[in-house]
């Protein structure tokens, strides 16, 4: 997270629980733990990485799921990146190629894409009010796939882009417009790294 989680908690309040989409191996688990957040659900698309994620977060009492988050329920292709899958995406690399030339896709795998509102109910996500999206250009589709469940969230933290870092990815202004319409306001953006950064929104 480019915006430190401890500072978010200090400045905006501690969330009751976290839904983390695009979990990788759960690198943020210790930060969540240090701030006393125990109710965490992780979702990771890559089945190989998911096994490492599960091992890391199960001991903390967290839940972990293995599927690709999106705005449809269908089978799709995940392009797996060479940097421990951190830059893996369902989208092709765009300006990412020039700005991070050492990162590239090594192979593709077939994965199941699912809408969040088709997997979880409001009861399942009860008490969770913070969503963290790190989906390599697919954040807008994930937000759409949350459907009405998004209304129960108070905080949205996500990776944003101001160019086609991944081909066809939503731009920051599109995401801001979408979230504004759902009752969120943009409160902070980290320093841009080329064409991407992290942004934080809270309920108005």
N, C-alpha and C positions, 0 to 999 in steps of 0.2 A: 504494500500500500504506500503510495507516494505521500499521502497525508497520514501521518502517524495515528494509529488508532487511539493511543492514550491521549493525544491532544484532542481528538474528536470527542472522546468521553468527557474530558475536562471542560471543553467549550460548549458542547451541545447536549450533554447528558448521556448517561449510560443506557444502552438499549437493553430491553428485556430478553431478547434472543436474536439470533442472526441466521439468515438464510444465505449461504455463500455459494454462488453459481460460477462454475469455472474454477474448481477448488485446487486443481493440480494435487500436490501432496499435503496440502493443509498448512502451508508455511505460516499463516496468520494465527494458527491455533494457540500458540504460546501468548501472543498479544491479547487474544480474547480472554484466555485464562487469567492473565495478570490483572485484567480489568474486572474480573469476577463474572464474566458472561458464561454461563454453563449450558444454556439451551442453544445449541448450534446444529444446523443441518447443512451438510455439504453435498454438492453434486458435481461429479466429474465425468466427462464423456469418454476418455481413453481408458479402456479396461485394465491395461497394464499399470498405468499410473494410479488408477483407482485402488488397486491392491495395496499400494504404498500409503495412499491416503487413509484407507480403512485402518491399517496397522497404526497409523499415527494418531487418529482421532478417537478410535473406539475406546481406548484406555482412558479417555477424558469423559466418556459417557455421551459422546456426540453420535448423531446418526449420519450415515454416508450412503449416497445412492449413485449408481452408475448409469447415466444416460446423457444424451446431448440435449441441451436446453434450446428451445426455439418457439416459433409461433405456429407450428403444425405438429401433428403426430404422424410420423412417416420414417422410413429408412433413408439414411443419407450417408455421405462420405465425409470423414474427418481427415484432413491433411495433417500428418504428424510432423512436427518440427524437430530439429536436431538438438535444441537447447532444453533437453529433458522435458520436451513436449509443452514448454511454457508458451510458445507462440503458435501452437496448433489451433487450427480453425476450420470451419466448414467453408470459409471464403478463401479465395486465392490471394496470395501476397500482392500488395500494391506498392506504395512508396516505401513500405517496410524493407523491400529489397535493397533500395539505395541507402536508406538511413541505417540499416542494420545488416550489412552485406554478409556477415558471418553466420546469419540465421537463414536456414532454408528448410524446405520440406524433404523428408527422406522417403516417405511412403504414405499410402492411403489405407484407411481401415473403414469398414462398414459399421455404422452405429445407428442406434434408434434415437430419433429426435422426438421429444415430447414437450407439450405445453405444461407449464408448472400447474395450471389449474386443472389439468387432467390427471395429475399424480397426487397432488395434495389438496386437502379440503381446508376450510377456514379453521376447523377444529384441530386438524393436524398441526397447523401453523399457529395455533393459539399461543399468545405470549411472545411470538416472534414479530419484531417491529422494525428490523434493520435488514436490508437486502444489499449484498455486495456482489456486483456483477463484473467478472473478468473473463470475457468471452471472445476476445480478439476480433472485434468488429461486429459481433452478433448480439450486442447488448439490446438494441431496439427490438429485435425479434423476441428476445427473452422477456422484455417488459410487456410487449403485446400478449405474449403467451401466459402472462400472469393473470390476465383478465381482471375480474373484480377483486381478486385476492390482493392486488396492489393497493387497494383502498385501505387495507388494515395496517399498512406499513407507515412508519413515521420518518424513516431515514432511507435514502437511496445513495449508495456509493458505487461509482462505476467508472470504467475506463471510457474515455471519450476521444474523438478524433476530429481534426479540422481539415483533413484531406483523405483520400482513399488509401489509408495505411493498409487496409485490406480492401480488395476490389468490391465496390458496392456497399461498403459499410455506411451506416448512418453518420451524419455529421453532428457536431455538438449542438448547433442551433436547432436541428430537428429533434434531438432528444430533449433539449430544454423546453421546446414548444409542447412536446408530448407530455412531459412531466408537469409543466405549468398547468395544463388542462386537467390534470388529475389531482391538483391541489398541492403540488410541491413547488418550492422555490430554490433556485441555485444560490448557495451561500459561499462556496469556495471551490477553487480549482488549483491544483498543484502546478508547479513550474512545468511548462511544456517540454517534452523531450522529442524534438523534431515535430512531427505532426500529431502526437498523442500525449495524453495526460490522464489524470484521475480527477473526477469532479464529485462534489458532495451536495446533495439536495435534502432539505427537510420539509415537513409539512408546513404550509403557510399558517 
